[in-house]
Amino acid sequence: MKLNRYKIVAASLVLGLFMTGCEDYLEEENNEALGLDNVATDPAIFDQLVASVYERARETTTRYTGDMYYVLEDLGTDIVTRGTALTGTDEINDYVNLTGRNWPVDVYWGNQYRVIAAANVAIEAAAIAEDVPQTELSSGVAESKFFRALAYFKLVENFGGVPLITSQVTTAEINYPRASEEEVYAQIVLDLNDALADLPETTDTYGRLTKDAVRQFMARVLLTRGYKSFGSSSDFQTAVSLSETVIANHPLVASFESLVSEENQRNSEVVFSYLFGTNSVSRGWGNSRHMLYKFRYFDYPGLIRGDKYQKGLGAAPTEFFYSLFEDDDERADATFRRVLFADEDFESTANGTTVNVMAGDTAIYFPKVAWTQAEMDAVPYKVINPGTYFENNGVTVVHYPMFKKFDDPGVPFTQPDQSSQGERDMVVMRSGEAYLIAAEAYLQLNDAASAATLLTTLRSRAGLTTAVTAAEVDLDFILDERARELAGEANRWMDLKRTGKLIERTLANNPHAALNGALEQKHLLRPIPQAEIDNSGGSISQNPGYE
């Protein structure tokens, strides 16, 4: 394992973590020489070390090259596939020839350990920091432990047992044997219990952690552990209790459209967000979610590449995803657009007659129910039917209703390997998910009635007024609901893995994965990066089934 993944990288003490209205949290100055040696003499350094943990956690969530955005979160699942024709193979989405030499897997592993390294430094710094109030020390350690737990949760669910490193590495070392999954989970829960004890209920600095952020994340951790051989029903019960506290403290926004509106991004439902903002220094790479699930729309007449619809990253929602929404489900219109309007005038035909289409008129339409050829010939705009989203139509290879849930108007179009420049807050946790965590935990406790009550409340916000019955509630119902509510927000791969549905639902609904049929039991864990095995002198072992 590379030593520089555990040593404090001073350049990571990036400035201005918090955005507009909060820039005074960190002054914009060069902190490249900061380290533990500075803590004892400068009390401000401890706060900067804690800020570096936030910054690493934020940047490793959004900063990737074009072929890596969120590929270990949603790609290769039932609701997201690769945005290419139904040919060829892919290591992540199709599970074909996936090995420890896969680049996204290697980067993902390294990203989590970079967060852990920063957290370990901040935690150790608290013991030598002078002239820092005890409440600030306790909160800083608690924040660092939260992010360490978050990184280890991502590692253990993707890779199984991993090396547990809970102190700063200051000397060359290659012996890093893997702890068991149970041991990693024990450390995660220990860190979260410590964080819950020392974080405040509320904060005056928007974007800093509170007890409810710990409660919701711990509920997700315990829900996941409850399914495992070393879990228990008490994990589900505690997940319910923690989630219901969050629900009580964070009322749902009245409408889903208002929830995802840029103008209302800081609302009662939000539990924790990463902040970006307009300041180019504090923004870092930028929130890249506005680029999710968009195709090359600008290849069509009347549409231009710009900041209106923005760019896409390559992954595409499956047709199964779009089929999940009932006609009255308001989340559909708030999540994706079935109509793209022209940016400029263009010439087309309707029933063989030349027609001038004006800017602002319809350029592309995605009907929910397929149109006949005669119906399509009668309009001057492009109609793309369901069932053809992955068929080359002579203009684009793939085409589908584009996401607007994360739109960030005014952010310029940038190339995939350049800073995304997204300014919106990235919501990491909100109480809408707490409803779903509690519902799933109730189901595992054989209390489908309580699960149905929670689901009814959540769905009613989306305009679905028919009550959910206990008989309707099973894991597939909850997973469908998670897709409608949380697409692009939650880690879909982890959801399917946790519930034992990854293989079944992906092969049934992901067209590229189904084409290749390679997904099997071994893929419930990713391969350990081969470079880490080599650098550890073989003290880290590979997961079963991988070369």
Secondary structure, DSSP 8 states (H G I E B T S, - for coil): --GGGTS--GGG--S--S-TT-GGGS-S---TT-SHHHHTT-THHHHHHHHHHHHHHHHHHH---TTTTTTTTTTTSSSEEESS-S-S--TTTS-SS--TT-HHHHHHHHHHHHHHHHHHHHHHHTTT--S--HHHHHHHHHHHHHHHHHHHHHHHHHHSS-----S---S---------HHHHHHHHHHHHHHHHHHS-SS-SSTTS--HHHHHHHHHHHHHHHHTSTT--HHHHHHHHHHHHHHHHHS---S-HHHHH-GGG-S-TTEEEEE---S-HHHHTT---GGGSS---GGGSTT--SSTTT----SEEE-HHHHHT--TT-HHHHHHEESEEE-SS-EEEEETTEEEEE-TTSEEEE--SS---HHHHHTSSSEE--TT-TTS--SS-S----EE-TT--TT-----TTS-----S-EEEEEHHHHHHHHHHHHHHTT-HHHHHHHHHHHHHHTT--S---GGG-SHHHHHHHHHHHHTTTS-HHHHHHHTT-HHHHHHHH-HHHHHH----GGGGS----HHHHHHTTT-S---TT--
